[in-house]
Every structure is written in structure tokens, then in C-alpha cells.
């Protein structure tokens, strides 16, 4: 499965979920950053021309009015949820006027509807810049994993983990999982963000993205034993080098903010990620304002130790 062509053009932060109805449901950041768009198709390649529905619009003002980023769709406890980040100001880039995390819910069996209910902000222990949330379930416990600014740590964002009381409420302690500490994580900006979770081979793997959103953007890896206490920081390990990075050979630069799914028959794992078809020299202005981060997908393998082997963007 070689996906050098995008599965969806101009959709950064892609999330693809294969539901029991045989459809892939897809969300991603929509240029203009004022809407949440949901797509579905029976194949990943079919998402480009599949059914499309705008399920939510930004408010005219207030904390959910600007910069709608990185929506993720999940199916939990018989309902649909889309987690996303939003800002109250497109101009003031500080901790008080920047992103917070929110969630909307749909109780219909078919989520391609306007019948989505705002469940509000996901409240964390500290009120500061936060985004890129994902959720996963392990041993009947729901977990929430996200990126957030900690004013006491001199960087842009770290990764945190918490249990959830329900799909819109955190409970208990919140654990710091990772900070940008290696050179490859701090190019342009010191960033850990965009986490995604894959539970395989008795382990919980977390991929995440680091550095500025140009060709230096790359994917790192954390892991813990699935039987461990995931809220104990000592349970976690971190790879010192990126596991998925720019490929000049395939003209795919700055891969990151991925999600995971499988082939329709479940026989192969798939990484869905965004990348640009050119490096920073082709970007005019702020990379965040450039819409040409497209969504790509490719299969990947596992090594003898049970770790994912992603290769390079465009390899498969």
C-alpha cells in the first residue's frame, strides 16, 4: 500500500477511525480553522471523494471562536465524540488567549449529522495553552492524553496523561509523560504535541510530534507495559531519536500528528499522518498558516521485539 498521493489534501492533524459499520471516519484541521468536517468512505483512498459533512461551526466570539485545530473522532460507550482545540483570539498568542480543549458528542448511530452537542471544555489541573487531545481505553479504563504549556518549564508544550470519569471529564492525578529534551525535539520550537496511542504486543505505544511545523517536524515514541501503572512516570520509556521523519527521496517533509488505524480486514496496521510535498524553502511566511500539509497513509510492520517499524514517509 503506497500512499505517496494524499488520501485527503490540505488536512493537517489527520484522524482516521475504522468503525464497525465498515466505514473509515476522518477528521482533520480545515484551512480557515472555523469548522469541524467529518468524512467517511469504505477505503482510506476513498476519503478524498467520499461523503463530507460539516458537523460544527466556530462561535462568533468567545473561547470557541478561533483557530479550530486538530479534531479527533472517537466512538466511546455507544456515542460519538470529537475532541478539538479552539482559541478565543486569533491575534493574541499567550497563555491567556490561546487554545483550550473541547469536546462535542453525538448520540446518533450515524454521526454524519448536525446533531452534535457541545459538552464544554476539558478542564485540566492548570489553565494554560492546551491542545491535541486523544483518548484510549485500556482494561476498561478511559484515558486522556494531551499537550499543554507548563509555565514553570521553559518550552512550548509537554505531554500529559489522566484517567477520565467520563468522555468529557478528567479524574485523579495528571502525570507528565514527556518534555522536549532532545535536540531533534527543539528545532524552531521546543514542542511535544500530537500524541497517538497504539496498544499492541503487551505494550502501550505513544507516538508524538516535536519541533517546528516545517521539515524539522518529526515523530517520536514513548512506551510502557500495558500491565503497568500508566500514571506512574517511571513506567514510561522514551526513544532518543525520531521514529518517523522527513523523506527527501519521497518528497514528504515534516511528517507528524498521526493517528492509527488498520486495513479494512484488520490484517495490517496503518499510520495516517500529515506532511508537506516540499521543505521550508517552499513555505511563504509562517508554516502554521500554510495549508499544504496533506493527509497520507501507509502500512507499517513490527520488529521481533514487538516495536513498530514505520520506515520513512512514502515507503509503503
PyMOL commands that set and color helices and strands:
alter all, ss='L'
color gray80, all
select helices_A, chain A and resi 45-49+183-185+233-235+280-282+287-289
alter helices_A, ss='H'
color red, helices_A
select strands_A, chain A and resi 11-18+24-30+35-41+51-57+66-76+79-87+100-106+117-121+130-138+141-148+158-166+169-178+192-200+203-210+218-225+237-238+253-262+269-276+294-302+308-309
alter strands_A, ss='S'
color yellow, strands_A
deselect
rebuild
show_as cartoon
